[in-house]
Amino acid sequence: MRAITIDARSEESARALCEALANFKPAISGSETEGYRVSVDVSSGDGRIVELLNQLAKHVQERADPARVQLDGRSYVVDL
């Protein structure tokens, strides 16, 4: 499975990400001690990745808080 994983600072932040990305069927993992992550399956292709990143950019802009994203073993920051 090819997935985008987004680091979340707290459980509340992870839940807010899941709400913002609800159309992509996100999953939360992690704990208070190891941190939280939100993952979305993007196996269906690059179009889904672009749609997800556009939605994530909207969320980041509304919250004024950058998001750290991992895809294919590389890390990126979405910041507006």
Buried (B, 14 or more C-beta within 10 A) or exposed (E): EEBBBBBBEEBEBBBBBBEBBEEBEBEBEBEEEEBBBBBBBBEEEEEBBEBBBEBBBEBBEEEEBEBBBBBEEEEEEBEE
